[in-house]
Amino acid sequence: MNSQDLMEDGFVPVGENSEDLPDMDLTHEEKEKFGEMGPITPNEIKNADWDQGLNNLTH
């Protein structure tokens, strides 16, 4: 799956509430920081290099 597939499959960004974040190994403070960032805008999704991001996470 590549970045185009994610967008075509209806990838939905995380909401503003830090409690909406998936269950990750983050502290409460880290989750709050993500929540303060707000939702990802459509423009940010469009301009993100998702293939590079996935590569960074998996290598």
Phi, psi and omega in degrees: 000135178245184184297323179296320178299318180301315182291320180291330180279007176080034177310126182245123180291161179293143180288184183286335184282124181298339178286347177282348182296144177300161180290099179241170178278065179241148175284166177302320180296319179296319178298320178298320179298318177297319179297324180292336181291337181080177182289156175284132181279156176304324180293321177295320178296314182297320186270353181288144174268082185295325179297318178293319178299315178295321178298317179298323182284335186255357180235000000 
